Amino acid sequence: MLNHQIEFSRAVQEIYKPISGRVSDPDSIISEGNPEGIRACEEYESIVKELQATLEPELEMIQARVIAPADELLTIIKAVRKGTVKRQHKQLDYDRHRTTLKKLQDKKEKSLKDEKALYKAENDMEQATQEFNAYNDLLKDELPKLFKLEREFIRPLFQSFYYMQLNVFYTLHERMQSIDIGYFDLTLDVEAAFENKRGDIQEQVEGLSIVRFKTTGGKKPLSARFGSNKLAIEAKPQTAVARRRSHDNFEGPPPAYTSSLSPTINGLTSSMGRANSTGSSWGALAKTKGAAPPPPKPKPSRLSGVPATITATALYDYEAQAEGDLSFSTGDVIEIIQRGATENEWWTGRVNGRQGQFPGNYVQVN
């Protein structure tokens, strides 16, 4: 118990020591620790060590007069327990031999081999009975005597231990009551003294930002980081390029690109214009040639030459910043329609029936 008190005092000293390292700096003149508390802990530790020296003779007497005889009694009890286990084994042997003998005796027609087995079983049964009765009678005769002797042995042993322990506690109480360490107010209750010393420390600690710091191991969604930007976009319209450039000054997911939109849309528009301009000519030519021949059978997929569908998984949340952008959430699987030469370009994809452009460095190709 006193050793635990010393360890407790040393632990409190470590708490009182500064964690900034200023005291270890020889050029520092500011002590950021708690020297008064450390001195109080050292004084308390010296008092406990003095108590250890005072109580050492009492503790040695307890060891010699109480603990050592009790250990000897435990050694005797272990030997008795071994005897009870041996009796249980002999009882199992007795039951096994008795069952074998009964089976042979109940057999109506016995051969010569059965007669020999019956003779052997009778001998085994007689020997097992003698061994079991020896252990059983020994325990029945001597265990009551042992219990009586234990009772006569334990009563004075307990009384001696009680008065020795009472003397130790009296010495501890008297010395602890006389402790006069100015840092501690021993007139108060333990909880009251703790609350008095603590003051508003808990409120001050809870007010520090570092105690509420949390890390999730992942990146925050774009909408959570730039929620205020969305309001700014709605309040003041900007061009698509300007809106994408506005993310370059923030941390988090990779910024969207400043390059112009993919020429796919323009190319698609021009192709549609050409189709409209020549649609009537092709229709007239088709009518003069008659009905079209039936289409050939489709090729197997491995020979058809049709490129496999490319998909990508979203690494971050992306919210459309301009018309024609594709919004998605982290983890969405996006079908790639048109992929840029590098990931630092705008790609075209489809997710959940919606199609649009998105920054290529916001996804990872599957």
KEKE-99099 format. One line per field, with one value per residue (C-alpha): residue in three letters; x, z, y. Coordinates in Angstrom, 2 decimals. Last residue first. Example, Ala and Ser with C-alpha at 12.3 -4.5 7.8 and 13.67 -1.06 7.14 Angstrom:
<nodes>
aa = c(Ser / Ala)
px = c(13.67 / 12.30)
pz = c(7.14 / 7.80)
py = c(-1.06 / -4.50)
</nodes>
This chain:
<nodes>
aa = c(Asn / Val / Gln / Val / Tyr / Asn / Gly / Pro / Phe / Gln / Gly / Gln / Arg / Gly / Asn / Val / Arg / Gly / Thr / Trp / Trp / Glu / Asn / Glu / Thr / Ala / Gly / Arg / Gln / Ile / Ile / Glu / Ile / Val / Asp / Gly / Thr / Ser / Phe / Ser / Leu / Asp / Gly / Glu / Ala / Gln / Ala / Glu / Tyr / Asp / Tyr / Leu / Ala / Thr / Ala / Thr / Ile / Thr / Ala / Pro / Val / Gly / Ser / Leu / Arg / Ser / Pro / Lys / Pro / Lys / Pro / Pro / Pro / Pro / Ala / Ala / Gly / Lys / Thr / Lys / Ala / Leu / Ala / Gly / Trp / Ser / Ser / Gly / Thr / Ser / Asn / Ala / Arg / Gly / Met / Ser / Ser / Thr / Leu / Gly / Asn / Ile / Thr / Pro / Ser / Leu / Ser / Ser / Thr / Tyr / Ala / Pro / Pro / Pro / Gly / Glu / Phe / Asn / Asp / His / Ser / Arg / Arg / Arg / Ala / Val / Ala / Thr / Gln / Pro / Lys / Ala / Glu / Ile / Ala / Leu / Lys / Asn / Ser / Gly / Phe / Arg / Ala / Ser / Leu / Pro / Lys / Lys / Gly / Gly / Thr / Thr / Lys / Phe / Arg / Val / Ile / Ser / Leu / Gly / Glu / Val / Gln / Glu / Gln / Ile / Asp / Gly / Arg / Lys / Asn / Glu / Phe / Ala / Ala / Glu / Val / Asp / Leu / Thr / Leu / Asp / Phe / Tyr / Gly / Ile / Asp / Ile / Ser / Gln / Met / Arg / Glu / His / Leu / Thr / Tyr / Phe / Val / Asn / Leu / Gln / Met / Tyr / Tyr / Phe / Ser / Gln / Phe / Leu / Pro / Arg / Ile / Phe / Glu / Arg / Glu / Leu / Lys / Phe / Leu / Lys / Pro / Leu / Glu / Asp / Lys / Leu / Leu / Asp / Asn / Tyr / Ala / Asn / Phe / Glu / Gln / Thr / Ala / Gln / Glu / Met / Asp / Asn / Glu / Ala / Lys / Tyr / Leu / Ala / Lys / Glu / Asp / Lys / Leu / Ser / Lys / Glu / Lys / Lys / Asp / Gln / Leu / Lys / Lys / Leu / Thr / Thr / Arg / His / Arg / Asp / Tyr / Asp / Leu / Gln / Lys / His / Gln / Arg / Lys / Val / Thr / Gly / Lys / Arg / Val / Ala / Lys / Ile / Ile / Thr / Leu / Leu / Glu / Asp / Ala / Pro / Ala / Ile / Val / Arg / Ala / Gln / Ile / Met / Glu / Leu / Glu / Pro / Glu / Leu / Thr / Ala / Gln / Leu / Glu / Lys / Val / Ile / Ser / Glu / Tyr / Glu / Glu / Cys / Ala / Arg / Ile / Gly / Glu / Pro / Asn / Gly / Glu / Ser / Ile / Ile / Ser / Asp / Pro / Asp / Ser / Val / Arg / Gly / Ser / Ile / Pro / Lys / Tyr / Ile / Glu / Gln / Val / Ala / Arg / Ser / Phe / Glu / Ile / Gln / His / Asn / Leu / Met)
px = c(-11.64 / -10.59 / -10.15 / -12.19 / -11.84 / -8.69 / -10.78 / -12.77 / -16.46 / -18.60 / -22.20 / -24.67 / -27.44 / -29.14 / -27.79 / -24.22 / -22.91 / -19.51 / -17.56 / -14.04 / -12.48 / -8.70 / -5.95 / -6.54 / -4.70 / -5.69 / -9.32 / -11.92 / -15.23 / -18.22 / -16.90 / -19.61 / -19.43 / -19.50 / -20.40 / -18.08 / -17.90 / -20.92 / -21.79 / -22.63 / -22.08 / -21.37 / -23.37 / -24.42 / -21.81 / -20.42 / -21.88 / -21.15 / -18.36 / -17.92 / -14.54 / -12.85 / -15.56 / -15.14 / -14.50 / -16.08 / -15.01 / -17.48 / -15.72 / -14.80 / -16.85 / -14.43 / -17.06 / -14.63 / -14.76 / -18.43 / -19.29 / -20.30 / -23.88 / -25.66 / -25.74 / -28.44 / -31.26 / -30.99 / -32.52 / -35.70 / -35.57 / -32.64 / -34.66 / -36.08 / -32.63 / -31.42 / -34.35 / -33.66 / -29.97 / -30.78 / -33.39 / -31.00 / -28.15 / -28.60 / -29.93 / -27.00 / -24.53 / -26.10 / -26.03 / -22.36 / -21.75 / -23.53 / -21.66 / -18.38 / -19.30 / -20.29 / -17.21 / -14.91 / -14.31 / -14.96 / -12.18 / -9.27 / -9.40 / -9.55 / -11.28 / -9.20 / -7.97 / -9.94 / -8.99 / -7.22 / -8.56 / -6.98 / -7.62 / -11.38 / -12.25 / -10.71 / -13.68 / -16.10 / -14.11 / -14.12 / -17.86 / -18.61 / -19.83 / -23.19 / -23.18 / -25.61 / -26.00 / -22.24 / -21.62 / -24.12 / -22.30 / -19.00 / -20.24 / -20.62 / -17.04 / -15.67 / -18.89 / -19.84 / -16.38 / -16.70 / -14.04 / -11.03 / -10.44 / -8.59 / -11.39 / -9.36 / -10.64 / -9.52 / -11.81 / -9.02 / -6.91 / -9.51 / -9.17 / -12.43 / -12.81 / -9.51 / -10.64 / -13.98 / -12.22 / -9.72 / -12.50 / -11.55 / -9.61 / -8.21 / -11.59 / -13.23 / -10.55 / -10.73 / -14.50 / -14.18 / -11.64 / -13.43 / -11.75 / -9.46 / -6.59 / -5.84 / -2.85 / -0.02 / 0.91 / 1.96 / 1.27 / 0.88 / -0.19 / -3.33 / -1.27 / 1.08 / -1.72 / -3.67 / -0.66 / 0.33 / -3.25 / -3.44 / -0.27 / -1.44 / -4.79 / -2.98 / -1.00 / -4.14 / -6.09 / -3.17 / -2.81 / -6.54 / -6.55 / -3.68 / -5.36 / -8.53 / -6.77 / -4.97 / -7.89 / -10.11 / -7.48 / -7.08 / -10.82 / -10.86 / -7.93 / -9.63 / -12.79 / -10.65 / -8.88 / -11.43 / -13.56 / -10.47 / -8.67 / -11.79 / -12.21 / -8.56 / -8.44 / -11.96 / -11.05 / -7.90 / -9.69 / -12.60 / -10.29 / -8.40 / -11.60 / -13.00 / -9.77 / -9.84 / -13.50 / -12.83 / -9.97 / -12.20 / -14.98 / -12.56 / -11.37 / -14.97 / -15.82 / -12.96 / -14.18 / -17.63 / -20.47 / -24.14 / -26.35 / -24.31 / -25.42 / -22.17 / -20.03 / -21.95 / -21.84 / -18.07 / -17.49 / -19.74 / -17.98 / -14.58 / -15.58 / -17.23 / -14.16 / -11.78 / -13.87 / -13.85 / -10.07 / -9.78 / -12.02 / -9.92 / -6.76 / -8.37 / -9.21 / -5.60 / -4.25 / -6.50 / -4.99 / -1.51 / -2.64 / -4.15 / -0.79 / 0.96 / -1.78 / -1.16 / 2.54 / 1.65 / -0.58 / 2.31 / 4.54 / 1.91 / 0.95 / 3.85 / 6.87 / 5.33 / 3.25 / 6.38 / 8.28 / 5.45 / 5.59 / 9.38 / 9.05 / 6.36 / 8.67 / 10.85 / 7.79 / 6.34 / 9.52 / 9.12 / 5.54 / 6.69 / 9.43 / 6.85 / 4.59 / 7.48 / 8.27 / 4.62 / 4.49 / 7.68 / 6.16 / 2.95 / 4.88 / 7.05 / 4.05 / 5.43 / 5.80 / 8.87 / 9.86 / 13.54 / 14.53 / 18.13 / 18.98 / 16.07 / 14.97 / 12.34 / 10.89 / 10.23 / 6.58 / 5.18 / 5.80 / 5.98 / 2.87 / 1.61 / 4.98 / 4.88 / 1.41 / 2.81 / 5.62 / 3.13 / 1.04 / 4.12 / 4.91 / 1.34 / 1.46 / 4.61 / 2.80 / 0.00)
pz = c(-62.40 / -63.28 / -60.23 / -59.95 / -58.95 / -61.06 / -64.24 / -63.51 / -64.45 / -67.58 / -68.02 / -68.25 / -65.83 / -65.85 / -62.43 / -63.55 / -67.00 / -68.06 / -69.89 / -68.82 / -68.11 / -68.05 / -65.50 / -65.61 / -68.90 / -72.55 / -71.68 / -71.42 / -73.21 / -72.19 / -68.85 / -66.82 / -63.24 / -60.13 / -57.11 / -54.09 / -53.16 / -54.49 / -57.98 / -59.91 / -63.69 / -65.24 / -68.30 / -66.71 / -64.25 / -60.81 / -60.54 / -57.14 / -56.79 / -53.82 / -53.76 / -54.95 / -57.47 / -58.95 / -62.68 / -65.42 / -68.91 / -71.03 / -73.24 / -76.76 / -79.57 / -81.73 / -82.39 / -82.08 / -78.33 / -78.25 / -80.89 / -84.17 / -84.81 / -87.67 / -90.85 / -91.44 / -93.87 / -97.26 / -97.55 / -99.57 / -102.84 / -104.35 / -105.50 / -101.97 / -100.36 / -102.73 / -101.80 / -98.05 / -98.50 / -100.23 / -97.55 / -94.64 / -96.07 / -94.16 / -91.02 / -90.79 / -91.29 / -88.50 / -86.18 / -86.89 / -86.13 / -82.79 / -81.84 / -82.69 / -80.57 / -77.68 / -78.08 / -78.08 / -74.36 / -72.31 / -71.94 / -69.62 / -66.18 / -64.43 / -61.23 / -58.09 / -56.47 / -53.31 / -50.13 / -49.83 / -51.33 / -53.56 / -56.84 / -56.23 / -57.78 / -61.06 / -61.74 / -61.22 / -63.56 / -66.31 / -65.99 / -66.18 / -63.10 / -61.60 / -58.26 / -55.50 / -56.53 / -56.86 / -53.49 / -51.84 / -53.30 / -52.13 / -48.50 / -48.59 / -49.76 / -47.25 / -46.61 / -50.32 / -51.22 / -48.87 / -46.18 / -46.85 / -44.96 / -41.87 / -39.59 / -37.52 / -34.44 / -32.57 / -29.66 / -27.06 / -29.40 / -29.61 / -25.98 / -24.24 / -22.69 / -20.90 / -19.51 / -18.36 / -16.60 / -14.95 / -13.43 / -9.84 / -9.60 / -6.15 / -4.57 / -6.41 / -5.16 / -1.60 / -1.62 / -2.96 / -0.29 / 2.55 / 3.82 / 6.81 / 5.01 / 2.82 / 0.73 / -0.44 / 3.12 / 3.94 / 7.59 / 8.03 / 11.59 / 10.54 / 8.20 / 11.01 / 13.41 / 10.74 / 9.57 / 13.12 / 13.92 / 10.67 / 11.55 / 15.10 / 13.83 / 11.39 / 14.24 / 16.35 / 13.58 / 12.54 / 16.06 / 16.27 / 12.91 / 13.90 / 17.23 / 15.39 / 12.40 / 14.34 / 16.45 / 13.38 / 11.31 / 14.02 / 13.95 / 10.16 / 10.18 / 12.69 / 10.56 / 7.49 / 9.22 / 9.47 / 6.38 / 4.32 / 5.34 / 4.95 / 1.33 / 0.44 / 1.79 / 0.61 / -2.96 / -2.90 / -1.40 / -3.83 / -6.83 / -5.73 / -5.32 / -8.66 / -10.48 / -8.97 / -9.94 / -13.46 / -13.94 / -12.98 / -15.25 / -18.17 / -17.68 / -17.57 / -20.69 / -22.58 / -21.57 / -22.89 / -20.84 / -21.68 / -19.57 / -19.42 / -16.36 / -14.51 / -17.39 / -17.59 / -13.79 / -13.69 / -16.34 / -14.53 / -11.18 / -12.82 / -14.20 / -10.96 / -8.90 / -11.35 / -11.20 / -7.40 / -7.43 / -9.50 / -7.08 / -4.12 / -5.86 / -6.26 / -2.53 / -1.66 / -3.88 / -2.04 / 1.26 / -0.05 / -1.15 / 2.31 / 3.93 / 1.71 / 2.49 / 6.20 / 5.69 / 3.82 / 6.75 / 9.12 / 6.98 / 6.56 / 10.21 / 12.65 / 10.38 / 7.75 / 10.30 / 12.42 / 9.39 / 8.71 / 12.28 / 12.11 / 8.76 / 10.03 / 11.00 / 7.88 / 5.64 / 7.49 / 6.75 / 3.08 / 3.21 / 4.76 / 2.11 / -0.64 / 0.88 / 0.91 / -2.72 / -3.67 / -1.87 / -3.63 / -6.99 / -6.18 / -5.24 / -8.36 / -10.72 / -14.25 / -16.67 / -15.02 / -17.00 / -17.00 / -20.00 / -21.20 / -19.61 / -21.51 / -19.59 / -17.80 / -21.14 / -22.27 / -23.04 / -21.02 / -17.63 / -14.56 / -12.39 / -14.09 / -13.62 / -9.92 / -9.68 / -11.00 / -8.45 / -5.60 / -6.89 / -7.08 / -3.45 / -2.36 / -4.26 / -2.35 / 0.88 / 0.00)
py = c(1.34 / 4.90 / 7.10 / 10.28 / 13.96 / 14.36 / 14.15 / 17.30 / 16.91 / 17.26 / 16.16 / 13.32 / 12.38 / 8.95 / 8.00 / 8.73 / 9.69 / 11.00 / 13.67 / 14.56 / 17.95 / 17.95 / 17.39 / 13.63 / 13.46 / 12.93 / 13.51 / 10.79 / 10.86 / 8.79 / 7.53 / 5.79 / 7.08 / 4.88 / 7.02 / 6.59 / 10.27 / 12.11 / 13.35 / 16.51 / 16.65 / 20.05 / 21.26 / 24.53 / 25.73 / 24.91 / 21.42 / 19.94 / 17.42 / 15.06 / 13.40 / 10.20 / 9.32 / 5.84 / 5.47 / 3.40 / 2.42 / 0.46 / -2.05 / -0.96 / -2.55 / -4.56 / -7.21 / -10.07 / -10.76 / -9.80 / -12.36 / -10.75 / -9.76 / -11.50 / -9.47 / -6.82 / -7.63 / -5.89 / -2.38 / -2.00 / -0.09 / 1.77 / 4.83 / 5.37 / 5.38 / 8.11 / 10.34 / 9.89 / 10.68 / 13.96 / 14.95 / 14.38 / 16.41 / 19.68 / 18.05 / 15.66 / 18.48 / 20.48 / 17.46 / 17.02 / 20.71 / 20.42 / 17.29 / 18.93 / 21.92 / 19.64 / 17.50 / 20.49 / 19.92 / 22.98 / 25.49 / 24.92 / 26.43 / 23.09 / 22.06 / 22.16 / 18.94 / 18.05 / 19.91 / 23.23 / 26.43 / 29.08 / 27.26 / 26.99 / 30.36 / 29.27 / 27.00 / 29.87 / 32.12 / 29.48 / 28.85 / 32.57 / 34.35 / 35.18 / 37.05 / 36.06 / 32.41 / 31.99 / 33.65 / 31.35 / 28.34 / 29.71 / 29.68 / 25.90 / 25.48 / 23.00 / 21.08 / 20.96 / 19.68 / 16.76 / 16.57 / 14.42 / 11.21 / 10.02 / 11.14 / 13.56 / 15.29 / 18.41 / 19.20 / 19.28 / 21.44 / 24.19 / 25.16 / 26.17 / 22.72 / 23.30 / 26.65 / 25.22 / 22.34 / 24.67 / 26.78 / 26.01 / 22.76 / 23.40 / 24.10 / 21.21 / 18.82 / 20.15 / 19.69 / 16.14 / 15.15 / 16.94 / 20.06 / 20.54 / 18.84 / 21.86 / 20.81 / 23.08 / 23.96 / 20.42 / 19.70 / 15.96 / 15.16 / 13.29 / 11.12 / 10.10 / 9.17 / 7.32 / 5.30 / 4.35 / 3.31 / 1.33 / -0.60 / -1.26 / -2.52 / -4.81 / -6.34 / -6.68 / -8.42 / -10.64 / -11.96 / -12.65 / -14.39 / -16.67 / -17.40 / -18.58 / -20.22 / -22.96 / -24.21 / -24.20 / -25.98 / -28.64 / -29.33 / -29.52 / -31.93 / -34.23 / -34.27 / -35.12 / -38.02 / -40.83 / -40.24 / -39.42 / -42.61 / -44.73 / -43.55 / -44.02 / -47.59 / -48.42 / -47.51 / -49.65 / -52.70 / -52.47 / -52.13 / -55.30 / -57.31 / -56.15 / -56.97 / -60.52 / -60.99 / -59.67 / -62.15 / -65.09 / -63.86 / -63.46 / -67.06 / -68.29 / -66.28 / -67.90 / -71.33 / -70.42 / -69.03 / -69.45 / -67.19 / -63.95 / -62.00 / -62.78 / -61.49 / -58.23 / -57.78 / -58.24 / -55.58 / -53.09 / -53.74 / -53.25 / -49.84 / -48.66 / -49.59 / -47.91 / -44.71 / -44.86 / -45.25 / -42.09 / -40.17 / -41.38 / -40.11 / -36.68 / -36.65 / -37.57 / -34.78 / -32.37 / -33.47 / -32.71 / -29.23 / -28.66 / -29.38 / -26.82 / -24.28 / -24.77 / -24.03 / -20.82 / -19.76 / -20.33 / -18.03 / -15.30 / -14.89 / -14.93 / -14.35 / -12.07 / -10.17 / -9.68 / -8.39 / -5.92 / -4.64 / -4.23 / -2.33 / 0.03 / 2.88 / 2.55 / 2.48 / 5.47 / 7.43 / 6.50 / 7.80 / 11.09 / 11.48 / 10.94 / 13.60 / 16.08 / 15.29 / 15.74 / 19.10 / 20.24 / 19.30 / 21.18 / 24.31 / 24.04 / 23.92 / 24.16 / 27.08 / 28.54 / 31.63 / 32.66 / 30.54 / 30.67 / 27.32 / 25.65 / 22.56 / 24.66 / 25.74 / 22.16 / 22.84 / 19.92 / 21.47 / 19.18 / 19.04 / 15.87 / 14.18 / 15.11 / 13.57 / 10.29 / 10.42 / 10.85 / 7.94 / 5.71 / 6.57 / 5.80 / 2.50 / 1.58 / 2.43 / 0.00)
</nodes>
